[in-house]
Amino acid sequence: MSVAANQASEGGPAAQQRPLLAPWCRTVEDGSRLLFEHAGHVVELNGRAVQALLPALLPLLDGDHTVLEIVAALGDAAETPVNKALALLDEHGLLVDGPAPVGHAGAACYVAANSSPSPAEAWTALTSSDVTVIGSAPTGAEITHLLASAGVATTTSMLAGGTVGHADLIVAAPAPDEVGQLGEVNRHRLRDATPWLPILPADGRFVAVGPLYVPGQTACHSCYLMRRAATSGYEDDFSLLERQPVRAPSPPGASAIAAGVAALICLRWLGARDPTLPGVLYALELHGRLGLTRHRVLRVPRCPACGATPPEPSPWFRELDAGAARQPRDTGR
């Protein structure tokens, strides 16, 4: 929210705003001090004005009252102090635009607390989104439940063929013997430009959640496989091994955690188009120390699936080509 503190009495735009105290903040009154805390960050306001005004003001910051209505409730003499208090709270990130979300508040507030929309805007975005979950892994059923509980419309489909109806986002949760079909999914998504998020089966070391592929903007699944091959330590045999389904045991807890991570990614993308998510893989580490690590997957310039027209060769390649042309050819005579 951005409060123009001098417009309340004139009925201007700021006077029509409905300020909402950020619902994810804890508030503690301690004498002349007011403490606001969220995620380990504390804002302290103190002084006589705080003690005199804020206890009466805070209950009115419910996202239902306009600034004009708040001033009317507290009296005309409170107009200037109210505007100053709103500006101060807004400066410290303690206000968002109302109204408060009427449903799925947990998901909407999570998105708003980590991105720019208000909870109401996030709620509207989530409840107007469509997600298709493809694949038969247990993770798919789990993420379908999690997204539906957040108000997101979800449908499920077979992974085979990669074709789906309209969707704002596709989540691919293949069983081990379905992973080989992701190449076809990738080709379809490059054609229809639908963002998609894979959750790969555990390979004994980690569960890969992502990357969130945004066709035309990020690496594609083919880029990911080439990057994986280059860093695998067995690049020459990578493709050969990848054709075989993984056989690593995966406990239900790993599937549940991976689905939870994927659901959070989906919420932040659908609710706010969080720019930190595209092209990022989250690895749920299962071997040794448990953990979650973040890795950016870059496009491969000469990717056969998504690469553009190859750039002009560098000058030294021209020289090599010219040198090769000057060499006598063996005609077999």
RASUL-V142089 format. One record per residue. N is the residue number from 0. RES is the residue in one small letter. SS is DSSP state (helix for helix, strand for strand, loop for the rest). PSI is psi in radians with two decimals (none if undefined). NEAR is the number of other ideal C-beta (glycine too) atoms within 12 Angstrom. Layout:
BEGIN
N	RES	SS	PSI	NEAR
N	RES	SS	PSI	NEAR
END
This chain:
BEGIN
0	m	loop	2.57	34
1	s	loop	2.04	20
2	v	loop	2.13	34
3	a	loop	1.79	22
4	a	loop	-0.08	29
5	n	loop	0.23	19
6	q	loop	0.04	23
7	a	loop	-0.78	35
8	s	loop	-0.34	21
9	e	loop	-0.13	17
10	g	loop	0.42	17
11	g	loop	-3.01	18
12	p	helix	-0.76	19
13	a	helix	-0.57	30
14	a	helix	-0.39	28
15	q	helix	-0.15	21
16	q	loop	2.69	34
17	r	loop	1.52	31
18	p	strand	2.42	44
19	l	strand	2.15	40
20	l	strand	2.22	39
21	a	loop	2.02	34
22	p	loop	-0.15	31
23	w	loop	0.02	28
24	c	loop	2.45	28
25	r	strand	2.42	19
26	t	strand	2.27	28
27	v	strand	2.21	17
28	e	strand	2.19	19
29	d	strand	1.55	16
30	g	loop	-2.11	14
31	s	loop	0.07	18
32	r	strand	2.59	20
33	l	strand	2.23	33
34	l	strand	2.33	23
35	f	strand	2.25	32
36	e	strand	2.42	18
37	h	strand	2.25	24
38	a	loop	0.68	15
39	g	loop	0.01	7
40	h	strand	2.23	17
41	v	strand	2.31	19
42	v	strand	2.23	28
43	e	strand	2.20	21
44	l	strand	2.36	30
45	n	strand	2.98	19
46	g	loop	2.98	18
47	r	helix	-0.70	13
48	a	helix	-0.68	21
49	v	helix	-0.80	29
50	q	helix	-0.61	19
51	a	helix	-0.63	19
52	l	helix	-0.80	32
53	l	helix	-0.65	34
54	p	helix	-0.57	23
55	a	helix	-0.49	22
56	l	helix	-0.72	36
57	l	helix	-0.74	30
58	p	loop	-0.38	17
59	l	loop	-0.17	30
60	l	loop	1.06	42
61	d	strand	0.09	23
62	g	loop	-0.03	34
63	d	loop	-0.44	20
64	h	loop	2.34	30
65	t	loop	2.93	31
66	v	helix	-0.69	42
67	l	helix	-0.74	27
68	e	helix	-0.62	23
69	i	helix	-0.78	40
70	v	helix	-0.73	33
71	a	helix	-0.65	20
72	a	helix	-0.56	21
73	l	helix	-0.17	30
74	g	loop	2.58	15
75	d	helix	-0.56	15
76	a	helix	-0.31	13
77	a	helix	0.02	26
78	e	helix	-0.92	26
79	t	helix	-0.83	20
80	p	helix	-0.65	27
81	v	helix	-0.80	41
82	n	helix	-0.68	32
83	k	helix	-0.71	24
84	a	helix	-0.73	40
85	l	helix	-0.73	43
86	a	helix	-0.67	25
87	l	helix	-0.80	29
88	l	helix	-0.72	34
89	d	helix	-0.69	28
90	e	helix	-0.59	17
91	h	loop	0.18	24
92	g	loop	0.46	22
93	l	loop	-0.06	37
94	l	strand	2.51	37
95	v	strand	2.94	40
96	d	strand	2.41	33
97	g	loop	3.11	32
98	p	loop	3.00	26
99	a	loop	2.56	30
100	p	loop	2.45	34
101	v	loop	-0.22	16
102	g	loop	2.78	21
103	h	loop	0.72	31
104	a	helix	-0.60	27
105	g	helix	-0.82	25
106	a	helix	-0.77	35
107	a	helix	-0.73	40
108	c	helix	-0.60	34
109	y	helix	-0.80	32
110	v	helix	-0.80	43
111	a	helix	-0.62	42
112	a	helix	-0.39	30
113	n	helix	-0.09	26
114	s	loop	-2.91	28
115	s	loop	-0.46	22
116	p	loop	2.78	29
117	s	loop	2.86	33
118	p	helix	-0.68	41
119	a	helix	-0.71	31
120	e	helix	-0.71	29
121	a	helix	-0.74	43
122	w	helix	-0.75	38
123	t	helix	-0.75	27
124	a	helix	-0.74	35
125	l	helix	-0.79	43
126	t	helix	-0.16	30
127	s	loop	0.16	16
128	s	loop	2.66	35
129	d	strand	2.25	26
130	v	strand	2.37	43
131	t	strand	2.23	39
132	v	strand	2.14	42
133	i	strand	2.60	42
134	g	loop	2.75	40
135	s	loop	0.21	24
136	a	loop	2.61	37
137	p	helix	-0.49	28
138	t	helix	-0.59	43
139	g	helix	-0.77	38
140	a	helix	-0.65	24
141	e	helix	-0.79	31
142	i	helix	-0.55	43
143	t	helix	-0.77	32
144	h	helix	-0.76	21
145	l	helix	-0.73	34
146	l	helix	-0.71	42
147	a	helix	-0.65	25
148	s	helix	-0.30	21
149	a	loop	0.11	36
150	g	loop	0.08	31
151	v	loop	2.28	39
152	a	strand	2.17	23
153	t	strand	2.52	35
154	t	strand	2.76	24
155	t	strand	2.67	28
156	s	strand	2.78	26
157	m	loop	2.60	23
158	l	loop	-0.52	35
159	a	loop	2.27	21
160	g	loop	-0.53	16
161	g	loop	-0.04	31
162	t	loop	2.38	22
163	v	loop	2.91	31
164	g	loop	-2.90	17
165	h	loop	2.40	16
166	a	loop	2.53	32
167	d	loop	-0.42	31
168	l	strand	2.49	42
169	i	strand	2.32	47
170	v	strand	2.15	52
171	a	strand	2.06	50
172	a	loop	1.34	47
173	p	loop	2.50	35
174	a	loop	2.85	29
175	p	helix	-0.68	28
176	d	helix	0.07	19
177	e	helix	-0.11	30
178	v	helix	-0.63	33
179	g	helix	-0.29	25
180	q	helix	-0.11	29
181	l	helix	-0.45	39
182	g	helix	-0.71	28
183	e	helix	-0.68	26
184	v	helix	-0.77	40
185	n	helix	-0.76	35
186	r	helix	-0.72	23
187	h	helix	-0.72	32
188	r	helix	-0.58	37
189	l	helix	-0.49	31
190	r	helix	-0.76	17
191	d	helix	-0.04	21
192	a	loop	0.49	20
193	t	loop	2.21	31
194	p	loop	2.57	36
195	w	strand	2.69	45
196	l	strand	1.98	52
197	p	strand	2.60	46
198	i	strand	1.85	51
199	l	loop	2.67	43
200	p	loop	2.65	38
201	a	loop	2.38	34
202	d	loop	0.25	27
203	g	loop	-0.41	17
204	r	loop	-0.79	24
205	f	strand	2.87	33
206	v	strand	2.16	41
207	a	strand	2.07	42
208	v	strand	1.88	40
209	g	strand	-2.93	42
210	p	strand	2.80	40
211	l	strand	1.91	45
212	y	strand	2.17	42
213	v	loop	1.75	31
214	p	loop	2.34	29
215	g	loop	-0.21	20
216	q	loop	-0.53	20
217	t	loop	3.09	33
218	a	loop	2.72	35
219	c	loop	-3.13	40
220	h	helix	-0.55	46
221	s	helix	-0.72	31
222	c	helix	-0.77	31
223	y	helix	-0.79	37
224	l	helix	-0.66	34
225	m	helix	-0.68	28
226	r	helix	-0.75	26
227	r	helix	-0.75	30
228	a	helix	-0.75	21
229	a	helix	-0.44	18
230	t	helix	0.11	15
231	s	loop	-0.48	19
232	g	loop	-0.14	11
233	y	loop	0.92	14
234	e	helix	-0.69	17
235	d	helix	-0.49	11
236	d	helix	0.04	13
237	f	helix	-0.89	19
238	s	helix	-0.69	19
239	l	helix	-0.78	12
240	l	helix	-0.61	20
241	e	helix	-0.34	26
242	r	loop	-0.28	16
243	q	loop	2.37	16
244	p	loop	2.48	20
245	v	loop	2.61	26
246	r	loop	0.26	13
247	a	loop	2.34	19
248	p	loop	2.46	16
249	s	loop	2.00	29
250	p	loop	2.74	16
251	p	helix	-0.57	16
252	g	helix	-0.65	19
253	a	helix	-0.73	35
254	s	helix	-0.70	31
255	a	helix	-0.74	23
256	i	helix	-0.78	31
257	a	helix	-0.71	41
258	a	helix	-0.67	35
259	g	helix	-0.77	28
260	v	helix	-0.79	38
261	a	helix	-0.69	47
262	a	helix	-0.70	42
263	l	helix	-0.71	32
264	i	helix	-0.81	43
265	c	helix	-0.78	48
266	l	helix	-0.77	44
267	r	helix	-0.53	36
268	w	helix	-0.83	39
269	l	helix	-0.65	43
270	g	helix	-0.42	44
271	a	helix	0.03	31
272	r	loop	0.88	26
273	d	loop	2.04	28
274	p	loop	-0.14	17
275	t	loop	-0.12	18
276	l	loop	-0.71	37
277	p	strand	2.41	30
278	g	loop	0.18	31
279	v	strand	2.29	31
280	l	strand	2.34	36
281	y	strand	2.12	34
282	a	strand	2.02	31
283	l	strand	1.79	37
284	e	strand	2.15	25
285	l	loop	-0.41	27
286	h	loop	2.27	18
287	g	loop	-2.21	9
288	r	loop	2.28	11
289	l	loop	2.52	17
290	g	strand	3.00	17
291	l	strand	2.09	26
292	t	strand	2.70	21
293	r	strand	2.31	22
294	h	strand	2.28	23
295	r	strand	2.27	22
296	v	loop	2.04	34
297	l	loop	2.69	23
298	r	loop	2.60	28
299	v	loop	2.02	25
300	p	loop	-0.63	15
301	r	loop	0.50	16
302	c	loop	2.23	24
303	p	loop	-0.30	19
304	a	loop	-0.79	28
305	c	loop	-0.05	30
306	g	loop	2.47	19
307	a	loop	-3.03	14
308	t	loop	2.27	7
309	p	loop	2.43	13
310	p	loop	2.87	10
311	e	loop	2.37	8
312	p	loop	2.60	13
313	s	loop	2.76	11
314	p	helix	-0.66	10
315	w	helix	-0.45	10
316	f	helix	-0.65	14
317	r	helix	-0.73	13
318	e	helix	-0.72	13
319	l	helix	-0.73	14
320	d	helix	-0.72	14
321	a	helix	-0.70	13
322	g	helix	-0.69	11
323	a	helix	-0.60	12
324	a	helix	-0.48	11
325	r	helix	-0.24	10
326	q	loop	2.45	10
327	p	loop	2.48	8
328	r	loop	2.51	9
329	d	loop	1.90	6
330	t	loop	-0.09	5
331	g	loop	0.07	4
332	r	loop	none	5
END
